[in-house]
Amino acid sequence: MVNFEAIIFYLFLLDSLGANIVVWFSPGFVKWYKKKLPSVSKHAPLTKGWVFLYLILVLWVGCALNRLGII
């Protein structure tokens, strides 16, 4: 049986991987994001540093969940 925490972790993992793919391989989308959603991009910037940090934090939580035997 899959735990609730594991489902949330996998959703965040997919989100962080998707954000990294978009930022590293699609600069046109980042420009569109900043132009169309300025208030959101102010609080959640799509920059290489921030999305890489997001991925690292998600992987860190995944390691913690793995040590606890949840995933």
Stockholm file with secondary structure:
# STOCKHOLM 1.0

chainA/1-71         MVNFEAIIFYLFLLDSLGANIVVWFSPGFVKWYKKKLPSVSKHAPLTKGWVFLYLILVLWVGCALNRLGII
#=GR chainA/1-71 SS CCCHHHHHHHHHHHHHHHHHHHHHHCHHHHHHHHHHCHHHHHHSCCCHHHHHHHHHHHHHHHHHHHHTTCC
#=GC SS_cons        CCCHHHHHHHHHHHHHHHHHHHHHHCHHHHHHHHHHCHHHHHHSCCCHHHHHHHHHHHHHHHHHHHHTTCC
//
